[in-house]
Amino acid sequence: DLAAAQATFEAAEETLAKATIVAPWTGIVATVNVEEGDQVNGAVAAFELVNPTVVEVDGSVDEIDILFLRQGASAEVTLEALPDQTLTGVVSDIAASALSQQGVVTYPIKILIEVPEDTLLPEGLTAVASVVVREENDVLLVPLQTIGGTFQEPVVRIWNDGEIELRTVDLGTSD
């Protein structure tokens, strides 16, 4: 009888271990989709677990800018809930297909942001992001009206010792 009881006990412990759900990370249970007594299987999402250390901002980019955007591009994010703080991030996902609403074509993107350790951001906050789509280093930015000449040989007008002087330049990116 003792051996049978021991086997029943071990079988019950094994069944209990299989019935216990263990999260892959420490987080917050955001949604519970089952109730006590429900039958569940691998296709049922019993819980939604949120990792508060990983925060992504969902946004959209106009079709004009999408060809210049790359995964890993740096971004600055401001939140209405944190008005005096700018968070940094990177573009983590760019949708392959566009959305069109009333003739306006946009592409959904996600920006993974770095959240300060002492800050907990609940889901659903309003955010505004500025994403770097192109960056030029060690260049001179000049107003468009200072450029003249021809397309093949552009020149810039500069002020030198009281006179306007024309200098040949190599043109780069224009915004």
C-alpha positions in Angstrom: 0.0 0.0 0.0 2.9 2.3 0.8 4.5 1.8 -2.5 1.2 2.4 -4.3 0.6 5.6 -2.3 4.2 6.8 -3.1 3.7 6.2 -6.8 0.3 8.1 -6.8 2.0 11.0 -4.9 4.9 11.2 -7.4 2.4 11.1 -10.3 0.4 13.9 -8.7 3.6 15.9 -8.2 4.5 15.4 -11.9 1.0 16.4 -13.0 1.2 19.6 -10.8 4.6 20.5 -12.2 3.3 20.2 -15.8 0.3 22.4 -14.8 2.4 25.2 -13.4 3.1 28.0 -15.8 6.5 29.6 -15.4 7.3 32.9 -17.0 10.5 33.3 -19.1 11.3 36.6 -17.4 10.2 38.7 -14.5 7.4 40.9 -15.5 3.9 42.1 -14.9 0.8 40.0 -15.7 -1.2 42.4 -18.0 -4.0 40.1 -19.0 -5.5 36.8 -17.8 -7.5 35.0 -20.5 -8.5 31.9 -18.5 -10.5 31.2 -15.4 -10.3 28.4 -12.8 -11.6 25.2 -14.3 -11.0 26.1 -18.0 -9.5 23.6 -20.2 -6.3 24.9 -21.9 -3.8 23.7 -24.4 -0.7 25.1 -26.2 -2.9 27.1 -28.5 -4.4 29.2 -25.7 -2.7 32.3 -24.5 -3.5 32.0 -20.9 -1.7 35.2 -19.8 -0.1 38.3 -21.3 3.1 39.0 -19.5 4.7 42.4 -20.0 8.5 43.0 -19.5 8.7 46.5 -18.1 12.4 46.8 -19.0 11.6 46.5 -22.7 9.6 49.4 -24.1 8.7 49.9 -27.7 7.0 52.9 -29.3 4.6 52.1 -32.2 4.6 54.8 -34.9 4.3 55.4 -38.5 6.5 57.0 -41.2 5.3 58.8 -44.3 6.0 57.1 -47.6 8.3 59.9 -48.6 10.7 59.1 -45.8 10.5 55.3 -45.7 13.3 54.7 -48.3 15.8 56.5 -46.0 14.8 54.8 -42.8 16.9 51.8 -41.6 16.6 49.4 -38.7 19.1 50.5 -36.0 18.6 54.2 -36.9 18.8 56.4 -33.8 15.8 58.1 -32.4 14.8 60.6 -29.7 11.5 60.0 -28.0 9.5 62.5 -25.8 6.5 61.5 -23.8 3.7 63.7 -22.6 4.0 61.9 -19.2 7.7 62.9 -19.0 7.7 66.5 -20.4 11.2 67.4 -19.3 12.9 64.2 -20.4 14.1 62.9 -23.8 14.6 59.2 -24.1 16.9 57.6 -26.7 16.1 54.6 -28.8 16.6 52.8 -32.1 14.3 51.7 -34.9 13.7 48.0 -34.1 11.2 47.2 -36.8 9.9 48.6 -40.1 6.8 47.0 -41.7 7.2 45.6 -45.1 3.8 46.8 -46.3 2.1 50.1 -46.1 -1.2 51.3 -44.6 -3.4 53.7 -46.5 -6.0 55.8 -44.9 -7.9 58.4 -46.9 -5.1 58.4 -49.5 -2.3 58.9 -47.0 0.3 56.1 -47.2 2.4 55.3 -44.1 4.5 52.5 -42.9 4.3 51.2 -39.3 7.5 51.2 -37.3 8.6 50.3 -33.8 11.3 52.1 -31.8 12.9 50.3 -28.9 13.7 52.9 -26.2 16.1 52.9 -23.3 14.1 53.5 -20.1 15.9 54.9 -17.0 16.1 52.3 -14.2 13.9 54.3 -11.9 11.1 54.9 -14.4 8.2 52.6 -15.0 6.2 53.4 -18.2 2.7 51.9 -18.4 1.4 50.9 -21.8 -0.6 53.3 -23.9 1.3 56.6 -23.3 1.5 59.2 -26.0 4.9 59.6 -27.5 6.6 61.7 -30.2 9.7 60.4 -31.9 12.4 62.0 -34.0 14.3 59.5 -36.1 17.5 60.2 -37.9 17.0 59.1 -41.5 20.2 60.6 -42.8 23.3 62.1 -41.2 26.2 63.9 -42.6 29.3 64.6 -40.6 32.1 67.1 -41.2 30.1 69.1 -43.8 29.1 72.7 -44.1 25.4 73.5 -44.1 24.5 76.5 -46.3 21.2 78.2 -47.2 19.9 77.2 -50.6 19.8 80.9 -51.7 23.6 81.1 -51.4 24.1 78.4 -54.1 24.4 79.4 -57.7 26.2 78.4 -60.9 25.2 75.3 -62.9 24.3 71.8 -62.0 27.7 70.6 -63.3 29.6 73.4 -61.6 27.8 74.8 -58.5 29.2 77.8 -56.7 28.5 79.3 -53.3 28.4 83.1 -52.7 30.5 84.1 -49.6 31.3 87.4 -48.0 35.0 88.0 -48.1 36.6 91.4 -47.1 33.5 93.4 -48.0 32.9 91.7 -51.3 30.8 88.7 -52.5 33.0 86.0 -53.8 32.0 82.9 -55.8 33.6 79.5 -54.8 33.1 76.2 -56.5 31.7 73.5 -54.2 30.7 69.8 -54.2 27.0 69.6 -53.2 25.9 66.8 -50.9 22.6 66.0 -49.3 19.7 68.5 -49.4 16.8 68.6 -47.1 
